[in-house]
Amino acid sequence: MALAVAFLGLVAFSFVLAKITLTPSPASEDLVTSNLQPGRSLRQYAEDYTFLAACKQAGGNLLLGVPFGILLPIMVPRRLRMVRMALLTVLVMAVIELVQGALVAGRAFDIDDVILNTSGALLGYIVLGRRVSHRYHTLLDEPPAADTAKAPPAADTAKAPPAAKDGAKRTNRAWAARKARVGTAPVPESRPASGKRARSATKAVSGSKAAGRARPEAAAGRSAGGPGCRGGPGD
């Protein structure tokens, strides 16, 4: 929208500029002459014109260049925009002056008018055009708000939710406890045997206990009536 407004403003200004500069002036046909020497017309304004007439003539040419300094920077590229604006102003005003001198009665080519118009464009650029164009190009380079809203947020581990942080802490504690258990190397407990193995083990234990009880009894029998024992007085 800003670009469209600047373009329409430039078209309207061009129409006004053409009306002012390309209007014939038969009364001045015998007075005006072409000027290719910079500063000649300015000296004439200071010497032959009254103060108000000189200000009107020089000030009018300055004001004609001000819109170029405000509107052109918006339409030209950002890089070297002041230089581009000044060159375009010189080109346009030089073409207008050439048309005046060649086709319009009572008008003549004047290099001082081109200088004044370009100075007005630079003045307009310094006062207002630079800030307006900088703001326009800055907004043009920014991404739309919709695209910014749709863009996925960047992953940030420092800003993880509390649940994730608690899970990470529990995992770290579990790993630490596991490392501690592995470091102490506890002896694994024996598991109880199941099924037939358990019954076999029980029988073996019972048999060993019975054998242990039988050994003292056999020893006692051998000591009481063994072959090496002698009989008593009744034998």
C-alpha positions as CSV (number, residue, x, y, z in Angstrom):
1,M,0.0,0.0,0.0
2,A,2.8,2.4,0.8
3,L,4.4,1.7,-2.6
4,A,1.1,2.3,-4.3
5,V,0.6,5.6,-2.5
6,A,4.2,6.7,-3.4
7,F,3.6,5.8,-7.1
8,L,0.3,7.7,-7.2
9,G,1.9,10.7,-5.5
10,L,4.8,10.6,-8.0
11,V,2.3,10.5,-10.9
12,A,0.3,13.4,-9.5
13,F,3.5,15.4,-8.9
14,S,4.7,14.7,-12.5
15,F,1.4,16.1,-13.8
16,V,1.8,19.3,-11.7
17,L,5.5,19.6,-12.8
18,A,4.6,19.2,-16.4
19,K,1.9,21.8,-16.1
20,I,4.2,24.3,-14.5
21,T,7.3,23.8,-16.6
22,L,5.8,23.0,-20.0
23,T,3.2,25.8,-20.2
24,P,4.2,28.3,-22.9
25,S,5.1,31.8,-21.9
26,P,4.9,34.0,-25.0
27,A,5.7,37.2,-23.0
28,S,9.1,35.9,-22.0
29,E,10.0,34.6,-25.5
30,D,12.4,37.5,-26.2
31,L,13.9,37.6,-22.7
32,V,14.9,34.1,-21.9
33,T,18.1,32.5,-23.3
34,S,19.6,29.1,-22.8
35,N,22.1,28.7,-20.0
36,L,24.8,26.1,-20.1
37,Q,27.1,27.8,-17.5
38,P,26.4,26.7,-13.9
39,G,25.8,29.7,-11.6
40,R,25.0,32.3,-14.3
41,S,21.3,32.4,-13.6
42,L,21.8,32.5,-9.9
43,R,24.0,35.6,-10.2
44,Q,21.3,37.1,-12.4
45,Y,18.7,36.5,-9.7
46,A,20.9,38.2,-7.2
47,E,21.8,41.2,-9.3
48,D,18.8,42.0,-11.5
49,Y,15.9,40.6,-9.5
50,T,14.3,41.9,-6.3
51,F,14.7,39.9,-3.2
52,L,11.2,38.5,-3.3
53,A,11.4,37.7,-7.0
54,A,14.8,36.0,-6.5
55,C,13.4,33.9,-3.6
56,K,10.4,33.0,-5.7
57,Q,12.5,31.9,-8.7
58,A,15.1,30.0,-6.7
59,G,12.7,28.7,-4.1
60,G,10.2,27.5,-6.7
61,N,12.9,25.4,-8.3
62,L,14.0,23.9,-5.0
63,L,10.4,23.0,-4.1
64,L,9.9,21.3,-7.4
65,G,12.7,18.8,-6.5
66,V,11.5,18.0,-2.9
67,P,8.9,15.4,-3.8
68,F,11.6,13.4,-5.7
69,G,13.6,13.2,-2.5
70,I,10.5,11.9,-0.6
71,L,8.9,9.5,-3.1
72,L,11.8,8.1,-5.1
73,P,13.7,6.5,-2.2
74,I,10.6,4.3,-1.5
75,M,10.6,3.0,-5.1
76,V,14.3,2.5,-5.7
77,P,16.4,-0.3,-4.2
78,R,17.7,0.1,-0.7
79,R,21.4,0.0,-1.6
80,L,22.8,3.5,-2.6
81,R,19.3,4.9,-2.7
82,M,20.4,8.5,-2.2
83,V,22.7,8.3,-5.2
84,R,20.0,6.6,-7.3
85,M,17.5,9.2,-6.2
86,A,19.9,12.1,-7.2
87,L,20.7,10.5,-10.5
88,L,17.0,10.0,-11.4
89,T,16.2,13.6,-10.4
90,V,19.0,14.9,-12.6
91,L,17.8,12.8,-15.5
92,V,14.2,13.8,-15.2
93,M,14.9,17.5,-14.8
94,A,17.4,17.5,-17.6
95,V,14.8,15.9,-20.0
96,I,12.2,18.5,-18.9
97,E,14.7,21.4,-19.5
98,L,15.6,20.0,-22.9
99,V,11.9,19.8,-23.9
100,Q,11.4,23.3,-22.7
101,G,14.2,24.7,-24.8
102,A,13.2,22.7,-27.9
103,L,9.4,22.8,-27.9
104,V,7.9,25.3,-25.5
105,A,7.7,29.0,-26.4
106,G,9.1,31.4,-23.8
107,R,11.1,28.6,-22.1
108,A,14.8,27.8,-22.4
109,F,17.2,25.2,-21.1
110,D,18.9,26.3,-17.9
111,I,21.5,24.2,-16.1
112,D,20.9,26.2,-12.9
113,D,17.3,24.9,-12.7
114,V,18.6,21.3,-12.9
115,I,21.0,22.1,-10.0
116,L,18.3,23.7,-7.9
117,N,15.8,20.9,-8.5
118,T,18.5,18.3,-7.5
119,S,19.3,20.3,-4.4
120,G,15.7,20.3,-3.5
121,A,15.5,16.6,-3.9
122,L,18.5,16.1,-1.6
123,L,17.0,18.4,0.9
124,G,13.7,16.5,0.9
125,Y,15.6,13.2,1.3
126,I,17.6,14.5,4.3
127,V,14.6,16.0,6.1
128,L,11.9,13.3,5.5
129,G,12.6,10.9,2.7
130,R,15.4,9.0,4.5
131,R,13.3,8.1,7.5
132,V,10.2,7.2,5.4
133,S,12.2,5.0,3.0
134,H,14.1,3.3,5.9
135,R,10.9,2.5,7.7
136,Y,9.3,1.2,4.5
137,H,12.2,-1.1,3.6
138,T,12.5,-2.3,7.2
139,L,8.8,-3.4,7.3
140,L,9.2,-4.9,3.8
141,D,12.1,-7.2,5.1
142,E,10.2,-8.4,8.2
143,P,8.4,-11.7,7.9
144,P,4.6,-11.6,8.1
145,A,3.0,-12.2,11.5
146,A,1.1,-15.3,10.2
147,D,4.4,-17.0,9.1
148,T,5.9,-16.2,12.5
149,A,3.0,-17.8,14.3
150,K,3.1,-20.9,12.2
151,A,6.8,-21.4,12.6
152,P,7.6,-24.3,15.2
153,P,9.4,-23.1,18.3
154,A,13.0,-24.0,18.5
155,A,14.0,-26.8,20.8
156,D,15.3,-25.5,24.1
157,T,16.5,-28.0,26.7
158,A,17.0,-25.3,29.2
159,K,13.3,-24.5,29.1
160,A,12.0,-28.1,29.4
161,P,8.7,-28.7,31.2
162,P,8.8,-29.7,34.9
163,A,7.6,-33.2,34.2
164,A,10.5,-33.8,31.8
165,K,13.0,-32.4,34.4
166,D,11.6,-34.7,37.1
167,G,11.8,-37.7,34.8
168,A,15.4,-36.9,34.0
169,K,16.2,-36.6,37.7
170,R,14.6,-40.0,38.5
171,T,16.5,-41.6,35.7
172,N,19.8,-40.2,36.9
173,R,19.1,-41.4,40.5
174,A,18.3,-44.9,39.2
175,W,21.5,-45.1,37.2
176,A,23.5,-43.9,40.2
177,A,21.9,-46.6,42.4
178,R,22.5,-49.3,39.8
179,K,26.2,-48.3,39.6
180,A,26.5,-48.4,43.4
181,R,25.1,-51.9,43.5
182,V,27.4,-53.1,40.7
183,G,30.4,-51.6,42.6
184,T,29.6,-53.4,45.9
185,A,29.1,-56.7,43.9
186,P,26.6,-58.5,46.4
187,V,26.6,-62.3,46.5
188,P,23.4,-63.5,44.9
189,E,21.1,-65.4,47.2
190,S,20.4,-69.1,46.4
191,R,17.0,-69.7,45.1
192,P,15.0,-72.6,46.5
193,A,14.8,-75.6,44.3
194,S,11.4,-76.5,42.9
195,G,9.8,-79.8,41.9
196,K,11.7,-83.0,41.8
197,R,15.0,-81.4,42.6
198,A,13.6,-80.1,45.9
199,R,12.3,-83.5,46.9
200,S,15.5,-85.2,46.0
201,A,17.5,-82.7,48.1
202,T,15.1,-83.3,51.0
203,K,15.6,-87.1,50.8
204,A,19.3,-86.7,50.6
205,V,19.4,-84.6,53.7
206,S,17.1,-87.1,55.6
207,G,19.3,-90.0,54.5
208,S,22.4,-88.2,55.7
209,K,20.8,-87.5,59.1
210,A,19.7,-91.2,59.5
211,A,23.2,-92.4,58.6
212,G,24.6,-90.1,61.2
213,R,22.3,-91.6,63.9
214,A,23.1,-95.2,62.9
215,R,26.9,-94.8,63.2
216,P,26.9,-94.3,67.0
217,E,24.5,-97.2,67.5
218,A,26.7,-99.6,65.4
219,A,29.7,-98.5,67.4
220,A,28.0,-99.2,70.7
221,G,27.0,-102.7,69.4
222,R,30.5,-103.5,68.5
223,S,31.8,-102.5,71.9
224,A,29.2,-104.6,73.7
225,G,29.3,-108.0,71.9
226,G,32.1,-107.8,69.4
227,P,34.5,-110.7,68.7
228,G,37.3,-109.2,70.7
229,C,35.3,-109.0,74.0
230,R,35.8,-111.6,76.9
231,G,32.9,-113.3,78.7
232,G,32.0,-112.9,82.3
233,P,32.4,-115.3,85.3
234,G,29.2,-117.3,84.3
235,D,30.5,-118.3,80.8
